[in-house]
Structure formats: structure tokens, C-alpha cells
Amino acid sequence: MKNFLVKEIQLDSYFTKPVFLDKGFVIIAPEMPFNNEIANTLGKWNFNTVFSEGEPSDEYAAVASEIGASDGSTLEFSQQSDADNLQKSEEFYQNFLFYVESIFIRASVSNELYFKDITEKIKDMVEYIKEERRFLMRVIKNIEPSPEKNYLATHSVRSTILAIIIGTYLKLPNHRLIELGVAALVHEVGMLKLPSHIYLSQRPLSAPEQKAIITHPVLGYSMLKSLDFPLTICLTALEHHERENATGYPRRLTGDKISLYSKIIAVACSYEALSSKRPHKEAKDGYTGMLELLKNEGKQYDETIVKALVLSLSIYPIGLYVLLSNDKKGQVVDVNPENPRFPIVQVFGEFTPDGKIKTMQTAAETISIVRPLNRSEIET
């Protein structure tokens, strides 16, 4: 086994074999790039040298992976490089986020939003989600929203991805998925008409500020209608805070009067809000957020939509870091369509005989998920 000085390893390179901190502690699998975060962590630990039988390379080569079947046996399958797909998905996500940030700035300053332009972007998003949903969801989990940026763009992008995933599970035709995506992307534009210090506040809002916040669906509806957006999209902006049990706002509609797009976006943006950090609160892990939606206290959400979210992402959602019953750590990378309680997990520090990272389907009879892990537990 060769030793490598940490300071001499090129950032974002991939080792052809696992990298060890010592003889038994794996810190990097071949699918994981040696990034700045790992380098900084090693520096904090005062580790200057790592060990590997492989060599660093600029690119990660595609390999065959293993997946454990529910009966404990293993199946081999070929797939594109996990790392390549994650990198492409991150680039796609960041480019889309930059686009949304730019149109929100324009909408705020000049009251301009262009339906046709947004529709073309959403077409690309719909097609990307159909092909790369599981990688895009891992990217969302791996990237923490930047605290110095306006969270509205991030919330809108992530809610859009979730809404399209739900709509895909519900088998909406392509033109309706696109329309749903546009509606999800602009559902919060009414917030842009409010002073940013209100919705970015890190303190409890005053009564007048709370009243201002609940006007944003009406402001969004009026803005989109004035810009000639289709009525279905305008109504979604108006209704996305309505609830099945008539406890929502601004019109306290009952479930039978709420549009399908509004029902989907209500679930998507509620889950996104629960599982993401905000200026005024810490994020809950995806599992806890999913359980809160499943409880559906007071029957606020359409049960069919909640079920679609769970079956699309699993109870332990794609991207969630988890502790397994064999004391290994891993990340959920795909759903098990037969049982949302037992998703497919990529296991950290566990490899096939030829040194490739192991991916397995969890199951009650073999290895199951014990609990979610936060990022700091993965890094230690």
C-alpha cells in the first residue's frame, strides 16, 4: 500500500482504489472525489498522509457495482459512473438555480417574467428528472443552501423538482408536467412584492409582518395574471397555502375546491420547507419531514399526493444519510418500489472483493436502516 501526502493530492481527483486513513479506516471510495471538504477535515485531524493501493486520476472510470437483493443474495449490474452522474446533476442544478435567481431579480426590480422562457427551462427539467431523478435528489441533499443568498430561489427550485417527481408518479402527461413545473417555479413570486427583511427574518414576526406574509398568494396571483400567465398557473400561486381541511389561506378552501397543481405544490413545498435550513430554523432530516407529512395532522394534505411523494422518494428519502443495522453508514440512492421502508443504500466503507463500493437493498430479514444520520456524523 502506497502513502500519499494530503497537500500533494489534486482536489477533485478520483483514486482508482479505496483510500485509507490507516490500515482499516476507509475515508474515500473510488466513486468519491478527493474534495476540499475532505482535505480540510484531514487537516483538522492533523493527518498529513493517506494510504491506497490505487492512484489519483482526473476522471473516475465507470465500474460494475453490486446490489443486494431482498433475500440477501447479490446481483451485479453495469451502470454509468456514479460520480460522473452526480457531477452532471450538480452542474444542471446549479445552472438552473442561477437562472431562477436571475429571473427573480428581474421580476423584483422590473416586474418582468416571461412564461414562454420559463416553459422552455421547465421542459429541460422535466426531461432531466425522468432520466436522472435519483442523482438530482442526492445533489439536493449534498448541497446546503447558501445562507447569504435569498432562499426563495432555492425553495422554488427544490419544490419544482419535488412537484415534478410527484406528478411523474401520478402519471400526468408531459404537457401537464411542464405546466405543473412552471406553476411550482413561480408559486412564491408574491413574496418578491414584500420587503425581504420580513421573509428572511431570523426572529419571530410581529403581527403586522405576519399579516403581510399571508398576502403573498394574492400578490402572486395578481402579478402573474397581469403578465398573461395561464389561469391554471395564476390559481396555483393563489391556492398553494390552502389546505384540505379548510385551515389554509387566503380563502380557506376545502379540498374539493383546490386545484390539483395546488395540492401537489402544497405537499412538495411543505416537505422542502421541513427538510431545508431557513433563516429562522434548522432543517429536519428527510425521514422526520416525511413522517410529519405522513401523520397529516388535521388532514391538511391530500392523502394521494402524500402517498405519491413517499413512494417516489421512500420513507427514508433519496439522499438521506443513514445508519444500518450492521453499524455501517451509507446514503439512500434509490427507492424500493415494493416497499418504501426498505430503500436501496450505498454503503460507506464496505466494498466488493474487487474494491468497488457496495450498494444494497435494505430488508427486514437482512440489513435494515436504524436511523437517519446528519452530515457531522458522516464526517466523523
Helices and strands as residue ranges (DSSP letters): E 2-5, G 6-8, E 14-15, E 19-20, E 26-28, H 36-44, E 49-52, E 56-57, E 64-68, E 74-78, H 82-110, H 115-142, H 151-169, H 174-185, G 189-193, H 196-199, H 207-213, H 216-226, H 231-239, G 255-257, H 260-275, H 286-295, G 297-299, H 303-313, E 321-324, E 329-334, E 344-351, E 357-361, E 369-373, H 375-379
